[in-house]
């Protein structure tokens, strides 16, 4: 078994589609179409070969997400408490050693996302690793050890919500994706769709 195959077998991916999408007028981002396909389809297609299993975190339209044949889980806390709530729900059910999270609204997912995050975590003997686009951290593109479950649940139960504050409690590695910064462009409004489609078209032409 190659190192890459071994790493893939240790990781479950969680696609975060549980937000309110207020800047999108409340539309469910994962179901907004990019190049005539719901955004989440692009994300599933990109991440599925990189991991052993894919889950979707959704708090509405769960029947539509279930159509993709993947397990759909809601936040363990009611009221849209951010990405950590979705991650905590996943940590309750996964059987792999690691959880990789990524958002539903960045459909230009790097093909090496899981591999680089895993390598950064292993090389620094860290508890979690986060993608860096060359200018800033991309905190919802992260890989974390399943053993962090109790820490995350305790933080949420104490009222914590900020993902960066929880990260600060643990040894964190960063994975450099500066040469693929366009991969982290996300859709916050309908006008962002054209930018995303252009990036996807350029990538397909390479």
BALOBA-1460 file (C-alpha; in Angstrom, 3 decimals):
// residues 206
<rec num="1" residu="x" x="0.000" y="0.000" z="0.000"/>
<rec num="2" residu="x" x="1.412" y="3.402" z="-1.011"/>
<rec num="3" residu="x" x="1.679" y="6.223" z="1.512"/>
<rec num="4" residu="x" x="-1.012" y="8.136" z="-0.370"/>
<rec num="5" residu="x" x="-3.408" y="5.177" z="-0.332"/>
<rec num="6" residu="x" x="-2.728" y="4.625" z="3.356"/>
<rec num="7" residu="x" x="-3.436" y="8.274" z="4.166"/>
<rec num="8" residu="x" x="-6.667" y="8.192" z="2.182"/>
<rec num="9" residu="x" x="-7.898" y="5.204" z="4.186"/>
<rec num="10" residu="x" x="-7.472" y="7.177" z="7.430"/>
<rec num="11" residu="x" x="-9.545" y="10.211" z="6.444"/>
<rec num="12" residu="x" x="-13.264" y="10.997" z="6.340"/>
<rec num="13" residu="x" x="-14.240" y="14.209" z="4.566"/>
<rec num="14" residu="x" x="-17.030" y="16.483" z="5.750"/>
<rec num="15" residu="x" x="-18.556" y="18.953" z="3.314"/>
<rec num="16" residu="x" x="-19.967" y="21.865" z="5.301"/>
<rec num="17" residu="x" x="-23.347" y="22.922" z="3.907"/>
<rec num="18" residu="x" x="-25.057" y="23.857" z="7.153"/>
<rec num="19" residu="x" x="-24.930" y="27.653" z="7.118"/>
<rec num="20" residu="x" x="-27.687" y="30.210" z="6.685"/>
<rec num="21" residu="x" x="-26.077" y="31.897" z="3.629"/>
<rec num="22" residu="x" x="-27.438" y="35.302" z="4.613"/>
<rec num="23" residu="x" x="-25.457" y="37.102" z="1.896"/>
<rec num="24" residu="x" x="-27.055" y="34.791" z="-0.659"/>
<rec num="25" residu="x" x="-30.500" y="35.832" z="0.449"/>
<rec num="26" residu="x" x="-30.852" y="32.666" z="2.467"/>
<rec num="27" residu="x" x="-30.431" y="30.358" z="-0.539"/>
<rec num="28" residu="x" x="-28.834" y="27.022" z="0.236"/>
<rec num="29" residu="x" x="-25.326" y="27.541" z="-1.150"/>
<rec num="30" residu="x" x="-24.582" y="23.898" z="-1.835"/>
<rec num="31" residu="x" x="-27.544" y="23.738" z="-4.203"/>
<rec num="32" residu="x" x="-26.745" y="26.960" z="-6.091"/>
<rec num="33" residu="x" x="-25.677" y="26.018" z="-9.603"/>
<rec num="34" residu="x" x="-22.197" y="26.567" z="-10.967"/>
<rec num="35" residu="x" x="-21.723" y="25.594" z="-14.620"/>
<rec num="36" residu="x" x="-25.247" y="24.164" z="-14.563"/>
<rec num="37" residu="x" x="-24.541" y="21.848" z="-11.621"/>
<rec num="38" residu="x" x="-25.150" y="22.351" z="-7.893"/>
<rec num="39" residu="x" x="-21.947" y="23.510" z="-6.222"/>
<rec num="40" residu="x" x="-21.847" y="20.533" z="-3.936"/>
<rec num="41" residu="x" x="-21.542" y="18.195" z="-6.912"/>
<rec num="42" residu="x" x="-18.225" y="19.831" z="-7.860"/>
<rec num="43" residu="x" x="-16.978" y="19.467" z="-4.276"/>
<rec num="44" residu="x" x="-18.038" y="15.810" z="-3.977"/>
<rec num="45" residu="x" x="-16.409" y="14.966" z="-7.292"/>
<rec num="46" residu="x" x="-13.125" y="16.584" z="-6.252"/>
<rec num="47" residu="x" x="-12.836" y="15.236" z="-2.707"/>
<rec num="48" residu="x" x="-14.232" y="11.700" z="-3.079"/>
<rec num="49" residu="x" x="-11.022" y="10.216" z="-4.614"/>
<rec num="50" residu="x" x="-8.924" y="11.730" z="-1.825"/>
<rec num="51" residu="x" x="-10.584" y="10.124" z="1.213"/>
<rec num="52" residu="x" x="-12.202" y="6.908" z="2.406"/>
<rec num="53" residu="x" x="-15.668" y="8.377" z="3.025"/>
<rec num="54" residu="x" x="-17.577" y="11.627" z="2.444"/>
<rec num="55" residu="x" x="-20.247" y="13.094" z="4.716"/>
<rec num="56" residu="x" x="-22.412" y="16.168" z="4.199"/>
<rec num="57" residu="x" x="-23.304" y="18.528" z="7.034"/>
<rec num="58" residu="x" x="-26.677" y="20.138" z="6.285"/>
<rec num="59" residu="x" x="-29.405" y="21.649" z="8.433"/>
<rec num="60" residu="x" x="-31.993" y="21.973" z="5.670"/>
<rec num="61" residu="x" x="-32.792" y="20.315" z="2.339"/>
<rec num="62" residu="x" x="-31.380" y="17.110" z="3.769"/>
<rec num="63" residu="x" x="-33.453" y="15.009" z="1.382"/>
<rec num="64" residu="x" x="-31.851" y="16.770" z="-1.592"/>
<rec num="65" residu="x" x="-28.365" y="16.187" z="-0.231"/>
<rec num="66" residu="x" x="-29.172" y="12.549" z="0.535"/>
<rec num="67" residu="x" x="-29.797" y="12.147" z="-3.191"/>
<rec num="68" residu="x" x="-26.017" y="11.932" z="-3.635"/>
<rec num="69" residu="x" x="-25.874" y="8.667" z="-1.714"/>
<rec num="70" residu="x" x="-23.810" y="10.109" z="1.138"/>
<rec num="71" residu="x" x="-24.620" y="10.277" z="4.836"/>
<rec num="72" residu="x" x="-26.125" y="13.645" z="5.762"/>
<rec num="73" residu="x" x="-25.745" y="14.917" z="9.315"/>
<rec num="74" residu="x" x="-27.178" y="18.000" z="10.985"/>
<rec num="75" residu="x" x="-25.441" y="20.197" z="13.565"/>
<rec num="76" residu="x" x="-25.536" y="18.711" z="17.043"/>
<rec num="77" residu="x" x="-26.530" y="22.192" z="18.270"/>
<rec num="78" residu="x" x="-29.607" y="23.971" z="16.994"/>
<rec num="79" residu="x" x="-29.405" y="27.523" z="15.743"/>
<rec num="80" residu="x" x="-26.596" y="27.621" z="13.128"/>
<rec num="81" residu="x" x="-23.511" y="27.888" z="15.349"/>
<rec num="82" residu="x" x="-20.865" y="27.812" z="12.640"/>
<rec num="83" residu="x" x="-18.502" y="25.195" z="11.182"/>
<rec num="84" residu="x" x="-17.360" y="23.723" z="14.491"/>
<rec num="85" residu="x" x="-20.921" y="22.557" z="15.179"/>
<rec num="86" residu="x" x="-20.901" y="20.584" z="11.950"/>
<rec num="87" residu="x" x="-17.449" y="19.164" z="12.619"/>
<rec num="88" residu="x" x="-18.501" y="18.078" z="16.107"/>
<rec num="89" residu="x" x="-21.465" y="16.199" z="14.673"/>
<rec num="90" residu="x" x="-19.139" y="14.398" z="12.271"/>
<rec num="91" residu="x" x="-16.673" y="13.506" z="15.018"/>
<rec num="92" residu="x" x="-19.556" y="11.785" z="16.791"/>
<rec num="93" residu="x" x="-19.984" y="9.298" z="13.941"/>
<rec num="94" residu="x" x="-16.736" y="8.822" z="11.997"/>
<rec num="95" residu="x" x="-14.609" y="5.714" z="12.412"/>
<rec num="96" residu="x" x="-11.422" y="7.026" z="10.793"/>
<rec num="97" residu="x" x="-8.481" y="8.612" z="12.594"/>
<rec num="98" residu="x" x="-8.878" y="11.972" z="10.869"/>
<rec num="99" residu="x" x="-11.624" y="14.326" z="9.752"/>
<rec num="100" residu="x" x="-11.096" y="16.660" z="6.814"/>
<rec num="101" residu="x" x="-13.509" y="19.579" z="6.535"/>
<rec num="102" residu="x" x="-14.165" y="21.743" z="3.495"/>
<rec num="103" residu="x" x="-16.981" y="24.118" z="2.517"/>
<rec num="104" residu="x" x="-19.681" y="23.520" z="-0.058"/>
<rec num="105" residu="x" x="-19.189" y="26.985" z="-1.596"/>
<rec num="106" residu="x" x="-15.604" y="26.631" z="-2.880"/>
<rec num="107" residu="x" x="-16.071" y="24.209" z="-5.782"/>
<rec num="108" residu="x" x="-12.520" y="24.528" z="-7.146"/>
<rec num="109" residu="x" x="-11.103" y="22.008" z="-4.629"/>
<rec num="110" residu="x" x="-7.382" y="21.138" z="-5.033"/>
<rec num="111" residu="x" x="-6.800" y="17.539" z="-6.049"/>
<rec num="112" residu="x" x="-4.011" y="17.342" z="-3.484"/>
<rec num="113" residu="x" x="-5.948" y="18.854" z="-0.562"/>
<rec num="114" residu="x" x="-6.087" y="15.782" z="1.676"/>
<rec num="115" residu="x" x="-2.538" y="14.678" z="0.876"/>
<rec num="116" residu="x" x="-0.942" y="18.037" z="1.675"/>
<rec num="117" residu="x" x="-2.940" y="18.587" z="4.851"/>
<rec num="118" residu="x" x="-2.025" y="15.094" z="6.052"/>
<rec num="119" residu="x" x="1.652" y="15.589" z="5.226"/>
<rec num="120" residu="x" x="1.800" y="18.920" z="7.056"/>
<rec num="121" residu="x" x="0.136" y="17.443" z="10.133"/>
<rec num="122" residu="x" x="2.435" y="14.412" z="10.163"/>
<rec num="123" residu="x" x="5.645" y="16.358" z="9.551"/>
<rec num="124" residu="x" x="4.967" y="18.751" z="12.422"/>
<rec num="125" residu="x" x="3.418" y="16.108" z="14.682"/>
<rec num="126" residu="x" x="0.438" y="18.439" z="15.013"/>
<rec num="127" residu="x" x="-3.133" y="17.832" z="16.143"/>
<rec num="128" residu="x" x="-4.579" y="19.621" z="13.129"/>
<rec num="129" residu="x" x="-3.492" y="21.237" z="9.884"/>
<rec num="130" residu="x" x="-5.026" y="24.133" z="7.968"/>
<rec num="131" residu="x" x="-4.680" y="25.296" z="4.363"/>
<rec num="132" residu="x" x="-2.945" y="28.619" z="3.687"/>
<rec num="133" residu="x" x="-3.493" y="30.365" z="0.344"/>
<rec num="134" residu="x" x="-0.323" y="32.479" z="0.535"/>
<rec num="135" residu="x" x="-2.060" y="35.444" z="2.132"/>
<rec num="136" residu="x" x="-4.268" y="34.008" z="4.847"/>
<rec num="137" residu="x" x="-5.390" y="30.845" z="6.549"/>
<rec num="138" residu="x" x="-8.440" y="29.084" z="5.154"/>
<rec num="139" residu="x" x="-9.728" y="27.640" z="8.445"/>
<rec num="140" residu="x" x="-12.594" y="25.519" z="7.156"/>
<rec num="141" residu="x" x="-10.159" y="23.662" z="4.900"/>
<rec num="142" residu="x" x="-8.640" y="21.652" z="7.714"/>
<rec num="143" residu="x" x="-7.629" y="18.179" z="8.791"/>
<rec num="144" residu="x" x="-7.900" y="17.225" z="12.427"/>
<rec num="145" residu="x" x="-7.424" y="14.188" z="14.588"/>
<rec num="146" residu="x" x="-10.616" y="12.431" z="15.632"/>
<rec num="147" residu="x" x="-9.211" y="12.351" z="19.154"/>
<rec num="148" residu="x" x="-9.964" y="16.089" z="19.386"/>
<rec num="149" residu="x" x="-13.677" y="15.293" z="19.665"/>
<rec num="150" residu="x" x="-13.949" y="15.837" z="23.425"/>
<rec num="151" residu="x" x="-12.043" y="19.109" z="23.232"/>
<rec num="152" residu="x" x="-14.320" y="20.436" z="20.510"/>
<rec num="153" residu="x" x="-17.492" y="19.312" z="22.256"/>
<rec num="154" residu="x" x="-16.336" y="20.914" z="25.515"/>
<rec num="155" residu="x" x="-15.558" y="24.186" z="23.737"/>
<rec num="156" residu="x" x="-18.989" y="24.255" z="22.099"/>
<rec num="157" residu="x" x="-20.812" y="23.274" z="25.282"/>
<rec num="158" residu="x" x="-19.067" y="26.182" z="27.052"/>
<rec num="159" residu="x" x="-20.454" y="28.568" z="24.450"/>
<rec num="160" residu="x" x="-17.380" y="28.792" z="22.227"/>
<rec num="161" residu="x" x="-18.049" y="29.355" z="18.519"/>
<rec num="162" residu="x" x="-14.944" y="30.961" z="16.977"/>
<rec num="163" residu="x" x="-13.000" y="28.360" z="15.037"/>
<rec num="164" residu="x" x="-9.666" y="30.199" z="15.340"/>
<rec num="165" residu="x" x="-9.928" y="30.340" z="19.132"/>
<rec num="166" residu="x" x="-10.448" y="26.600" z="19.280"/>
<rec num="167" residu="x" x="-7.532" y="26.042" z="16.896"/>
<rec num="168" residu="x" x="-5.338" y="28.085" z="19.240"/>
<rec num="169" residu="x" x="-5.824" y="25.459" z="21.947"/>
<rec num="170" residu="x" x="-3.977" y="22.838" z="19.889"/>
<rec num="171" residu="x" x="-0.752" y="22.405" z="17.956"/>
<rec num="172" residu="x" x="-1.544" y="23.468" z="14.420"/>
<rec num="173" residu="x" x="0.377" y="22.970" z="11.180"/>
<rec num="174" residu="x" x="-0.216" y="24.891" z="7.955"/>
<rec num="175" residu="x" x="-0.169" y="23.519" z="4.417"/>
<rec num="176" residu="x" x="0.985" y="25.898" z="1.689"/>
<rec num="177" residu="x" x="-1.370" y="26.226" z="-1.276"/>
<rec num="178" residu="x" x="-0.108" y="29.620" z="-2.426"/>
<rec num="179" residu="x" x="0.296" y="28.400" z="-6.013"/>
<rec num="180" residu="x" x="-3.396" y="27.405" z="-6.031"/>
<rec num="181" residu="x" x="-4.876" y="30.417" z="-4.247"/>
<rec num="182" residu="x" x="-7.796" y="30.519" z="-6.693"/>
<rec num="183" residu="x" x="-8.978" y="27.199" z="-5.271"/>
<rec num="184" residu="x" x="-10.181" y="28.985" z="-2.152"/>
<rec num="185" residu="x" x="-12.427" y="31.502" z="-3.899"/>
<rec num="186" residu="x" x="-15.872" y="31.007" z="-2.469"/>
<rec num="187" residu="x" x="-19.365" y="32.086" z="-3.436"/>
<rec num="188" residu="x" x="-20.760" y="34.685" z="-1.053"/>
<rec num="189" residu="x" x="-23.149" y="36.327" z="-3.496"/>
<rec num="190" residu="x" x="-24.622" y="35.629" z="-6.903"/>
<rec num="191" residu="x" x="-22.069" y="37.957" z="-8.544"/>
<rec num="192" residu="x" x="-19.276" y="35.607" z="-7.400"/>
<rec num="193" residu="x" x="-20.587" y="32.837" z="-9.636"/>
<rec num="194" residu="x" x="-18.953" y="34.209" z="-12.797"/>
<rec num="195" residu="x" x="-15.547" y="34.351" z="-11.067"/>
<rec num="196" residu="x" x="-15.864" y="30.767" z="-9.888"/>
<rec num="197" residu="x" x="-16.966" y="29.543" z="-13.313"/>
<rec num="198" residu="x" x="-13.990" y="31.263" z="-14.937"/>
<rec num="199" residu="x" x="-11.592" y="29.569" z="-12.509"/>
<rec num="200" residu="x" x="-13.137" y="26.154" z="-13.122"/>
<rec num="201" residu="x" x="-13.028" y="26.656" z="-16.896"/>
<rec num="202" residu="x" x="-9.357" y="27.690" z="-16.773"/>
<rec num="203" residu="x" x="-8.493" y="24.666" z="-14.630"/>
<rec num="204" residu="x" x="-10.250" y="22.270" z="-17.003"/>
<rec num="205" residu="x" x="-8.300" y="23.720" z="-19.941"/>
<rec num="206" residu="x" x="-4.901" y="23.012" z="-18.374"/>
